[in-house]
């Protein structure tokens, strides 16, 4: 167990930007442990939560300089570097972790038995580390940059290169390391090249993006079934730099109707775009073009609270250091929550009251930070339960009751529950013949989820649900 967070960690002052965002630094990193800063450097992935701690990784620093896994409480206390990579067990973990409640799972870009990257698991206290799979450039792919997802049986991910065409792969493997299968091999000229984000799933298809390749050579949006069949290129980003953007790096977010994503470059200002597209490949629309002062070159993914999309840019804003922003799904209401964010590259995580994220630089020792932003201080209303629609108990173990009243408004409505990435995890219909509905989510992972009730004319109510097991 490594260093605990120093009591000297400072709170950022209130920043006067488009809205008044109070930013709190939870951890300061550096390549070398100092009195004030913690080992590990340049966190670039997303944070996850088990309800008690936030977990993340640094691709550099640590005991041997090959990166770390860390955890910290949402109030900044309890920082622990739970694992140090050493090269043999992998190094350069650029992506994020996922959890099944017992183990944390992740990937490293390099290292392992063949120096081509690994899939690993480790317990939340740092014990039980195991490389469950070692990549091989000639057969299985190499250099996984993104994160894993799971369907409860298999872990799914992508490699940025390697495989049959050396252009990257989509793969699956069981949590014990067995059953590995490269289910799809990319081809730079047709299906895309260098997928550097993560997959999302709607239960039927896996959806993702490639940074390069495709018809115009500047990236694609695609879908494929979990057995590797049904691959479809949904969109080829255009070669014209101002049309739609180019080179998407992060992951997609789904609201059940549209897929949303961001491009690093292109658009009217050349600084990247926010776009949406339907899962069948129709209705592509650029909803926002980034510019110098409003942020640029996003490397991350979007998240949602049911009303706004939230994201980060790696440059632009005051001092060209990057931003944290919000925007509505129709492209309106864009605002920078933080206008100088010290190079954030990962996506945000929200517990409904705060946004949490990481920066790759800045902080007391210039090695990056873990930070949180108060949603209430930005003037953004927290998602709260409407009095006509409530969930109990909340927090829940996955079994709860939805209580509702329709009055004369409508006879049927839809209840949708989705995770912080926007993935729909449960849907059901509410009928006016009843005033409550018992719901069981089975083996859903612990964490914070958002729900919405809607009907054909629009949204009725939204709220959040905490799952604790």
N, C-alpha and C positions, 0 to 999 in steps of 0.2 A: 504494500500500500504506500502510495507516494504522498506528495505534499498536500497539506490542507490549505484551504484558502486563507490568506493572510487577512487579519482584521483591518489592514490598511487599505483594502480595496475601496475605491472612491465611487461616488455617485456623480454621473454627469450632471451638469447644470441644465436647466430648461433651455431648449433650443427654440429660438423664434424663427420658425419656418412657415410653411403654408398653413400649418396648424401647430398648436403648442404641444410638442411631444416631449414627455419626460422620459429620458433614456437612462437606464441604470446599468452600469457595468458589473457583471457577476464574476468575471474571471479575466485576468490579463496573462497573456502567454509570452514566452520567449524561447529561443533555442536552448538556452542554458538556464537552469534554475537559479534564481536570485532571491534576495530577501523579499522583494515585492512582487515578483512574477513567477509564474508556474511553468514547469517543463512542458514541452510541446509547442508547436508553432504553426501558424497559418491555417486555422480550421476553415475548411472549405465546404463541408457537407451540411446536411440538415441536422437539427436536434430532434430527438424523440423523448417521450416521457412515459414512465410507468406509474405516474400518479404521485410519486414521492421525489424522484430525481429526474433531471434532464441528462441525457446521454449523447455524446458526440465523439468525434475523432479529429486528430490533427495528423496531416500527412507527413509532417516533419517534426524534428525535436524528439524529446524523450531521452531515455537513458542511453540509447545508442544512435540517436538521430534519425531513426527510421519511422517515427510516428507513434502516436499513443491513442488509447481509448480512455475517456474521462467521464466523470459524472459530477453534477453539481445540483444543489437544491434550487428551486425557483427564487429563493430569497438571497442566493449567493453563498450560503453556508455549505459546509460539508463537501467541499471540492476534494475529489480523489482521482488521481491518475491510476486507473485500475489495471492497465496493461500497457507494456512497451513492446513494440515490434522490433525484431532484430535482423531482418533480412531473410533468415532461414524460414521463419514463420510468416514472411510477407513484409512488404513495406509500401509506402505511399497509399494509404487508405483515403482516397479522395471523396468517396461517397458517404452514405449514411447507414445507420444501423436499423434493424427491425427486431422485434422481440416476440416470442411466443409465450411470455410469462415466466419462463425458466431460463432460456438462453437469449443472448443477443447474437444476431447474425449479421455478417458484413463481408466486404471484399477488399482486397488490396490490389492495386494496379500491377505491382512488381513483387518479386520475391517468390518464396516457396520452392518446391523441389526442382522446378524447371525455370525459375526466374521469370515466369510469365504471369504471375498473379495467383491469387488464392480466393477460396471461399472459406470462411472460418466461423466458429461459434465460441462463445465465452459466457460464463455466468456473470451476473450483474455485480458480483463482488470481485471479479477478476480471476476467479478460479475456473478450472475445467476447460482451459483454452484448447481448441483442437482445429487443425486445418482439415476440413472435411473434403476439400477438393483442390488439386493443383492443376492449373491450366497448362496447356502445351500448344504453342503457336501453330504447329502443323496439323493438329487434329481437333482440338477443342476450342480454339480461340485464345486470345491473349489480351491483356490490358483492360480489365473491366474498370470503368470510371464511375458508373452510377451505383444504384442501390438495388437491393433485392425486393421482391414482393412474394407473397405466398398464398396458396389456395388451401392451406392446411395439410396438404400432402407433399407438394413440391415447392421448392424455392425457384423463382424465375428471375433471370437477369440477362444482361447483354455484355459482350466484349467489344471493344472499340476496333480491334483488328484480329487477324488470325482467322482460322477456319478454312474451309475448302477453297475460298477465293482470296484469302488474306484480307478481307474487307470487313470483318466483324461477324458476330453470331448472336442469335437468341438461343438461350440454353435453359434447361431445367435440371434440378438435382434434388434428391431427398435430403432432409435435414441431418441424416446420419452419413451423408456422402455417397450413398448408393444411388443407382438408377440415373446416373448422369446421361444426358442426351442433348446434343446440339440439334435443336429442332428447326433452325433456319440459318442459312449462310447468305450474308449480303453480297451483292455484286455492284461495284461502284457505278457501272454504266446504266443499270436498270433499277435496282431496288434500293440503292443508297449505300453509304459508306460512313464509318466511324460514328456509331450511336454512342453518345456520351452522357445521356440522361438515364432515366429509369422507365420501366414499363408501368402502365396502369391496366386494370382489368374491369370489364363489365360482366364477367361470369361466362361470357361466350367467346370474346376476343381479348387478346392483349393488344394494347395500343402504345406506340412509341414514335420517336423521331430519329432521323440521322442528321448529323452535322453537315455532311457533304454528300456528293453523289446524286443519283437519280438522273432524270432526263436532262436537267439543266446544270447539274454538278454542284448545286448549292443547298442540297438537303431535301428531305422528304418527311411526310407524315404517313404512317403505315399501320396496318392491323394484321394480326395473324392468330390463328387458333392455338390453343395450348399444346396440341400435338404436332404443330408445324404446318398444318394444312391451311388453305384459305388465305394465303398471304395476298394482301392487296395494298398497292400504293394509293393512298387516299388523296395525296397532294404532292406535286413537285413544285418547290419554290421557284419562282421565275428568275431568269438570269438578269432581267432589268433590275437594277439596284433599288429603284424607288417603288417597285410594285410588290407589296406583300411581305417584304423582308427576305432575309436569307440567313442560313446557318443557325438553325435552332439547336440549343445545347441542353436545356433542362428537360423536364418531363411535362406531360399533359395533365390538365385538370378537367374533370367532367362534372357538369351540373345535371346530367341525365338527358339533356337535349343537345348541348354543344360540347365539343372539346375545345379547351383554351390553352394557348401556349405563347411562347415568346421567341423571337429571333435575336441573335447577337448583333446582326448588321442589317443594312438595307433599310427600306422605308424612305419616306420623303426627306428625312434629315440624315440618313445614313447611319443612325445610331441604334437601329433595331426597332422592332414592332411588338405589339400585342395583337394576336389574331384569334379567331374562333372558326370552327368548322364542324359540320355534323359528322357523326360516326360513319355515315355512308359516303363521305367525301364531298358532299354538296355544300352549298351555302358558305363557302370560304369568305371571310370578311376581315379586313384589317381594322381593328377598333381603336388603335392608338399608335402614333408614330413618336418615338422618343426624340428628344433634342438635347443639346449641350447642357442647358441650365436645368432641365427637367429630368435629367438622368439619361444614361445610355449604356449600351452593350450589356444587357442582362444575361447572366449565366445560369440563373436559377429557375424555379418553377413557381407557379401561382398557387395560393391557397384561398379559401373563401370562408366567410361567416354566414353565407346565405344572402347577404346584401351586397357586400363589396368583395372584390378580388384584391389580395395583397401580394406584393412582391418586392424584389430588390433589384437595383442595377449596380454594376461593378464600377461604373464611372459616371461622370456628369454631376450635376448639382454644384453646390458651393465648393470651390477648390478641386473640382473634378474627381472627388473621392468616392462617389457613389451615393445612392439614395435608398430610402424605404418609402414605398408609395401605396396608394389605394386607388381603385377605379371600379366603376360599376360594370357589369357584364355587357351593357349596351355601348360602352365606351365613354359614357358621360361621367362627370364627377371626379376627374383625375385630380389628385393632390399628393404632394410630397409630405409624408409624415415626418421624415427626417431628411434634411437636405445636405448633410455631410456625414456619411456613414462609414468611412475608412475601409472601403473595398469589400462590401459583403458579396459573397459568391454563392452561399447556400440559400435555401429557401427558409421561410419563416415557419414557426410553429406557434399555435395559439391555444391558450386554455380558456378563452372567452373573456378574460380580463386583461391579459397582456399578450403582446407579440414577443417571441423569443427568437434570437438569431445569432449568427457569428460573423465576425469580420476577419479578413485575412491579414490585415495590418493594423497599425495604430495601437492604442492602449499605452500603458505605462512603459512597456519595454519593446514596443513596436512589433510584437509577434502575433498581434491579433487579440480579439476579445470574444467573450460570450456576453450578450446584452439582452435587456428586455425593455419594452416600450409599453407604457400604460395606455390602454385604449381609451379610458375615460378622459385622460388628460389631453388627448388629441381632439376631443369633441366628437369622436365616433361613438355612437351609442353601443353599449354592450348588448349582446344578444340575451334577452331575458324572456321568460315564459309569459305568454299572454294569459290573462285571467280566464279566458274561455277555453284554453287548451293547456293542460298541465300533465306532467309526468311524475309518478311516484312509485317506489322511492327513487330519489335522485340525490346522491350517487346510488347506483344500482349494480348488481352483480351480473346484469344482462337479462334479468327477468323483471318487468315493470308493467305498470298499468298506465295507459293514456286515457285521461279524462277529457271530454270535450262537450261543447254545446254548439249546435248549429243555429238555433233560433229559426228565423225565416229566411236565412241567407241562401241556403242551398240544401240539397239532399244528400249529395255524395262529395267527398273530398279525398285527396291523396295525402298520405303521411309518408315522408321520405327521411331516412337517417343516412348521413354520410360522414366519412372521416375527415380529418383535417386536410387531406390531399384532394378532397372533393369526390372520392370514390364512393358510390352508393353502396351501402352495406345491407340495407333493408328497405322494403317498400310494402305498403298495404293500403287498402281502401277503407275509408270510414263511412259508415252509413248512418243516416239520421234516425234509424230505428233503434240505435243503442246510444248510451251516453258514456260508455267506457269500453276499452279493448285491452285485454291482457296480451302482452307481447313477450316472447322468449327469443333471445338472440343466440342461444347456444354457446359456441366456443369463441365468441368475439373477444378481441384483445382488449386489455385495459387501456384506458385513455379517455380523452375528451372527444365527443362527437357532437355534431350539430343536426338539428331536425327542422323540418319545415312542413307546414300544412298548406296545401294549395288546391285550387280547383280550376276549371277551365278559363276563368276570367282573371286569375292572378293569385298572388300570395295572400294568405290569411294571417298566419302566425309563424314565428320562428323561436327556437330555443336551443339550449345546449343540454347534453346528458353526459354525466361522468360515469364511466365503467370502472369499478374497483373490484379486484378479485384477490 
